[in-house]
Amino acid sequence: MSTKELKDSAPIITDFDLHLFGEGTNYKIYEKMGAHKAVVNGKEGTHFAVWAPNANSVSVIGDFNKWDPSANRMSVMSSSGVWTLFIPGLAEGTLYKYHISSDAAGGNEKIDPFGFFSEVRPKTASIVYDLDKYKWNDDTWVKERKKRNALDAAISIYEVHLGSWMLVPEEDNRWLTYRELADKLVEYLKDTGFTHVEFLPVSEHPLDMSWGYQITGYFATTSRFGTPEDFMFLVDKLHQAGIGVILDWVPAHFPKDGHGLGLFDGSHLYEHADPRQGMHHEWGTYVFNFGRHEVRNFLISNALFWFDKYHIDGLRVDAVASMLYLNYARKDGEWVANEYGGRENLEAISLLRTLNEVVYSEHNYALMIAEESTAWPQVARPTYLGGLGFGLKWDMGWMNDTLKYMSLDSIYRRYHHNNLTFRGLYQFSENFVMPLSHDEVVHGKCSLLNKMPGDHWQKFANLRLLLGYQWTLPGKKLLFMGGEFGQWIEWNYAQSLDWHLLEYPLHAGMKRWVSDLNHVYREHPALFELDCNPAGFSWIDCQDHDQCILAYSRQSQGQADQLIVACNFTPVPRHNYRIGVPTHSFYREILNSDASDYGGSGLGNQGGLHSDEWRHHGHNYSISITLPPLSIVVFKAEK
């Protein structure tokens, strides 16, 4: 927010702004609401604006006036409910809150809903901050990112919780700052080959154990790790390294903390007044009133804000299912049907469609990703076709089915083969991200490594197989931090990942395997170009449940690049295992999870083999391969 030159004390907020805000279409309202540096009558200071239509009076309070509500009273603009005040001489870095008096709640102190910066918890005051000072250096990425974020691009996402990725043990296990992360995390991502990073919510939140999902400051990066400018530096460095940035975004609910959005002006302003619609009993939070124009404006404006001010590449929208269903996590009698008697939340559906339309119209490179855990149709389909308008959707079904299968002892897997093959019935019904996320390694679910059955060696072999299987199926990839080197214990938000494990060969081998997976993935269009098109995938054999083997092919546009994949989900090596192939070629082995470099037994196919004129699996040619125990092997057809 650069200093604004104002003539004749003209208000920053115009009547037209208020009109658009009232109808829910002032999508840049963050430029007007909140605290902004300004010049009025030649005097520098800060202009404040806050929406509180049911307040009797509103004041700006802070250190500068000894938190006295009578010192700096605001004026309401007509019937809009927007209160404003210009305070001369008030500089960047000033602490402030709003003191809001109402008939219902007396006098409450609230943070700024549009505040750009806050004190470090447990303190809660907002801080005047100028977001327009930072000089960006990511022009190359900005020019390329539409192509890098496209559905036909290689997208492998490393999911990160900033507060626990790496701590500083020499300094009482303090967090890394945004700028320290810009050094360490960027180099790590370059080494491991991920194309994008996804941060668990970075918006301001009071409770560490919420992982950022209970937000009080929607427009403020959390001050735990530094200033807004420091976070810009982190995004900038990631972009300069060719790495995209996705933020976890939480429009479904917000916490009840007294300084936050709840009962903001003494009334249910942001949340729905009916507890059957405005309360998440499971999470102990409020639900936004998705039908209120100003609330819709707040949320859509916030989504655009992260693209506009922080140059992000995408949003992963949390808990979409909880927004879509009026009876989500509610018993009979605890919810209200829509006007047609159904359980669909029509107002939330409308909001999500408008959100995606607006984001894509403003930022056509954006990745809008839905975490939607049900079979709601057309989540990642355009709104003009009746869809919700997202670009991608998490494939929670694949994640649940696959982890259930992989957790079984190998002797039982033959009876659950459909857990692997069922996805083939729907894998192109949406544009999918295949997630192995933070939610799967907490609350007694065990780490990915500890979910795997068998002895020590078999656990690592199973995990290498799981990740190779994930990386070679159609769909974009997501892996939560720690999974790439085989973290033994569950994720704990309050402690660092166990980086010392990389001193041990099997863990170091696991990291090499993920790095090689990423690099092979990025080098071969067959693994990503047709992720959302049935032409990019075909089964070779999905019926060998007795031996727990899958074989399939991946191909690029026009079959210019073609790969053959075979998976052995048992600890028994399979020699002379014949699979059909589409061309008469030399099939070079480009990946083998059992290679000794990764901690495997070193069994393989001696670099590759020629196909035979032996009809098999519906193809005129076939290859006779060695399938190592608990392994995945990938071959490239070289004509």
Secondary structure in CASP SS format (residue, H / E / C, confidence):
PFRMAT SS
TARGET T0000
AUTHOR 0000-0000-0000
METHOD secondary structure of the structure
MODEL  1
M C 1.00
S C 1.00
T C 1.00
K E 1.00
E E 1.00
L E 1.00
K C 1.00
D C 1.00
S C 1.00
A C 1.00
P C 1.00
I C 1.00
I C 1.00
T C 1.00
D H 1.00
F H 1.00
D H 1.00
L H 1.00
H H 1.00
L H 1.00
F H 1.00
G H 1.00
E H 1.00
G C 1.00
T C 1.00
N C 1.00
Y C 1.00
K C 1.00
I H 1.00
Y H 1.00
E H 1.00
K C 1.00
M C 1.00
G E 1.00
A E 1.00
H E 1.00
K E 1.00
A E 1.00
V E 1.00
V E 1.00
N C 1.00
G C 1.00
K E 1.00
E E 1.00
G E 1.00
T E 1.00
H E 1.00
F E 1.00
A E 1.00
V E 1.00
W E 1.00
A C 1.00
P C 1.00
N C 1.00
A C 1.00
N C 1.00
S E 1.00
V E 1.00
S E 1.00
V E 1.00
I E 1.00
G C 1.00
D H 1.00
F H 1.00
N H 1.00
K C 1.00
W C 1.00
D C 1.00
P C 1.00
S C 1.00
A C 1.00
N C 1.00
R E 1.00
M C 1.00
S E 1.00
V E 1.00
M E 1.00
S C 1.00
S C 1.00
S C 1.00
G C 1.00
V E 1.00
W E 1.00
T E 1.00
L E 1.00
F E 1.00
I E 1.00
P E 1.00
G C 1.00
L C 1.00
A C 1.00
E C 1.00
G C 1.00
T C 1.00
L E 1.00
Y E 1.00
K E 1.00
Y E 1.00
H E 1.00
I E 1.00
S E 1.00
S E 1.00
D C 1.00
A C 1.00
A C 1.00
G E 1.00
G E 1.00
N E 1.00
E E 1.00
K E 1.00
I C 1.00
D C 1.00
P C 1.00
F C 1.00
G C 1.00
F C 1.00
F C 1.00
S E 1.00
E C 1.00
V C 1.00
R C 1.00
P C 1.00
K C 1.00
T C 1.00
A C 1.00
S E 1.00
I E 1.00
V C 1.00
Y C 1.00
D C 1.00
L C 1.00
D C 1.00
K C 1.00
Y C 1.00
K C 1.00
W C 1.00
N C 1.00
D C 1.00
D H 1.00
T H 1.00
W H 1.00
V H 1.00
K H 1.00
E H 1.00
R H 1.00
K H 1.00
K H 1.00
R H 1.00
N C 1.00
A C 1.00
L C 1.00
D C 1.00
A C 1.00
A C 1.00
I C 1.00
S E 1.00
I E 1.00
Y E 1.00
E E 1.00
V E 1.00
H C 1.00
L C 1.00
G C 1.00
S C 1.00
W C 1.00
M C 1.00
L E 1.00
V E 1.00
P H 1.00
E H 1.00
E H 1.00
D C 1.00
N C 1.00
R E 1.00
W E 1.00
L C 1.00
T C 1.00
Y H 1.00
R H 1.00
E H 1.00
L H 1.00
A H 1.00
D H 1.00
K H 1.00
L H 1.00
V H 1.00
E H 1.00
Y H 1.00
L H 1.00
K H 1.00
D H 1.00
T H 1.00
G C 1.00
F C 1.00
T C 1.00
H E 1.00
V E 1.00
E E 1.00
F E 1.00
L C 1.00
P C 1.00
V C 1.00
S E 1.00
E E 1.00
H C 1.00
P C 1.00
L C 1.00
D H 1.00
M H 1.00
S H 1.00
W C 1.00
G C 1.00
Y C 1.00
Q C 1.00
I C 1.00
T C 1.00
G E 1.00
Y E 1.00
F E 1.00
A E 1.00
T E 1.00
T C 1.00
S H 1.00
R H 1.00
F H 1.00
G C 1.00
T C 1.00
P H 1.00
E H 1.00
D H 1.00
F H 1.00
M H 1.00
F H 1.00
L H 1.00
V H 1.00
D H 1.00
K H 1.00
L H 1.00
H H 1.00
Q H 1.00
A C 1.00
G C 1.00
I C 1.00
G E 1.00
V E 1.00
I E 1.00
L E 1.00
D E 1.00
W E 1.00
V C 1.00
P C 1.00
A C 1.00
H E 1.00
F E 1.00
P C 1.00
K C 1.00
D C 1.00
G C 1.00
H C 1.00
G C 1.00
L C 1.00
G C 1.00
L C 1.00
F C 1.00
D C 1.00
G C 1.00
S C 1.00
H C 1.00
L C 1.00
Y C 1.00
E E 1.00
H C 1.00
A C 1.00
D C 1.00
P H 1.00
R H 1.00
Q H 1.00
G H 1.00
M E 1.00
H E 1.00
H C 1.00
E C 1.00
W C 1.00
G C 1.00
T E 1.00
Y E 1.00
V E 1.00
F E 1.00
N C 1.00
F C 1.00
G C 1.00
R C 1.00
H H 1.00
E H 1.00
V H 1.00
R H 1.00
N H 1.00
F H 1.00
L H 1.00
I H 1.00
S H 1.00
N H 1.00
A H 1.00
L H 1.00
F H 1.00
W H 1.00
F H 1.00
D H 1.00
K H 1.00
Y H 1.00
H C 1.00
I C 1.00
D C 1.00
G E 1.00
L E 1.00
R E 1.00
V E 1.00
D C 1.00
A C 1.00
V H 1.00
A H 1.00
S H 1.00
M H 1.00
L H 1.00
Y E 1.00
L C 1.00
N C 1.00
Y C 1.00
A C 1.00
R C 1.00
K C 1.00
D C 1.00
G C 1.00
E C 1.00
W C 1.00
V C 1.00
A C 1.00
N C 1.00
E C 1.00
Y C 1.00
G C 1.00
G C 1.00
R C 1.00
E E 1.00
N C 1.00
L H 1.00
E H 1.00
A H 1.00
I H 1.00
S H 1.00
L H 1.00
L H 1.00
R H 1.00
T H 1.00
L H 1.00
N H 1.00
E H 1.00
V H 1.00
V H 1.00
Y H 1.00
S H 1.00
E H 1.00
H C 1.00
N C 1.00
Y C 1.00
A C 1.00
L E 1.00
M E 1.00
I E 1.00
A E 1.00
E C 1.00
E C 1.00
S C 1.00
T C 1.00
A C 1.00
W C 1.00
P C 1.00
Q C 1.00
V C 1.00
A C 1.00
R C 1.00
P C 1.00
T H 1.00
Y H 1.00
L H 1.00
G C 1.00
G C 1.00
L C 1.00
G C 1.00
F C 1.00
G C 1.00
L E 1.00
K E 1.00
W E 1.00
D C 1.00
M H 1.00
G H 1.00
W H 1.00
M H 1.00
N H 1.00
D H 1.00
T H 1.00
L H 1.00
K H 1.00
Y H 1.00
M H 1.00
S C 1.00
L C 1.00
D C 1.00
S H 1.00
I H 1.00
Y H 1.00
R H 1.00
R H 1.00
Y H 1.00
H H 1.00
H C 1.00
N H 1.00
N H 1.00
L H 1.00
T H 1.00
F H 1.00
R H 1.00
G H 1.00
L H 1.00
Y C 1.00
Q C 1.00
F C 1.00
S C 1.00
E C 1.00
N C 1.00
F E 1.00
V E 1.00
M E 1.00
P E 1.00
L E 1.00
S C 1.00
H H 1.00
D H 1.00
E H 1.00
V H 1.00
V C 1.00
H C 1.00
G C 1.00
K C 1.00
C C 1.00
S C 1.00
L H 1.00
L H 1.00
N H 1.00
K H 1.00
M C 1.00
P C 1.00
G C 1.00
D C 1.00
H H 1.00
W H 1.00
Q H 1.00
K H 1.00
F H 1.00
A H 1.00
N H 1.00
L H 1.00
R H 1.00
L H 1.00
L H 1.00
L H 1.00
G H 1.00
Y H 1.00
Q H 1.00
W H 1.00
T H 1.00
L C 1.00
P C 1.00
G C 1.00
K E 1.00
K E 1.00
L E 1.00
L E 1.00
F E 1.00
M C 1.00
G C 1.00
G C 1.00
E C 1.00
F C 1.00
G C 1.00
Q C 1.00
W C 1.00
I C 1.00
E C 1.00
W C 1.00
N C 1.00
Y C 1.00
A C 1.00
Q C 1.00
S C 1.00
L C 1.00
D C 1.00
W H 1.00
H H 1.00
L H 1.00
L H 1.00
E H 1.00
Y C 1.00
P H 1.00
L H 1.00
H H 1.00
A H 1.00
G H 1.00
M H 1.00
K H 1.00
R H 1.00
W H 1.00
V H 1.00
S H 1.00
D H 1.00
L H 1.00
N H 1.00
H H 1.00
V H 1.00
Y H 1.00
R H 1.00
E H 1.00
H C 1.00
P H 1.00
A H 1.00
L H 1.00
F C 1.00
E C 1.00
L C 1.00
D C 1.00
C C 1.00
N C 1.00
P H 1.00
A H 1.00
G H 1.00
F E 1.00
S E 1.00
W E 1.00
I E 1.00
D E 1.00
C E 1.00
Q E 1.00
D E 1.00
H C 1.00
D C 1.00
Q C 1.00
C C 1.00
I E 1.00
L E 1.00
A E 1.00
Y E 1.00
S E 1.00
R E 1.00
Q E 1.00
S C 1.00
Q H 1.00
G H 1.00
Q H 1.00
A C 1.00
D C 1.00
Q E 1.00
L E 1.00
I E 1.00
V E 1.00
A E 1.00
C E 1.00
N E 1.00
F C 1.00
T C 1.00
P C 1.00
V C 1.00
P C 1.00
R E 1.00
H E 1.00
N E 1.00
Y E 1.00
R E 1.00
I E 1.00
G E 1.00
V E 1.00
P C 1.00
T C 1.00
H C 1.00
S C 1.00
F E 1.00
Y E 1.00
R E 1.00
E E 1.00
I E 1.00
L E 1.00
N E 1.00
S C 1.00
D C 1.00
A C 1.00
S H 1.00
D H 1.00
Y H 1.00
G C 1.00
G C 1.00
S C 1.00
G C 1.00
L C 1.00
G C 1.00
N C 1.00
Q C 1.00
G C 1.00
G E 1.00
L E 1.00
H E 1.00
S C 1.00
D E 1.00
E C 1.00
W C 1.00
R C 1.00
H E 1.00
H C 1.00
G C 1.00
H E 1.00
N C 1.00
Y E 1.00
S E 1.00
I E 1.00
S E 1.00
I E 1.00
T E 1.00
L E 1.00
P C 1.00
P C 1.00
L C 1.00
S E 1.00
I E 1.00
V E 1.00
V E 1.00
F E 1.00
K E 1.00
A E 1.00
E E 1.00
K C 1.00
END
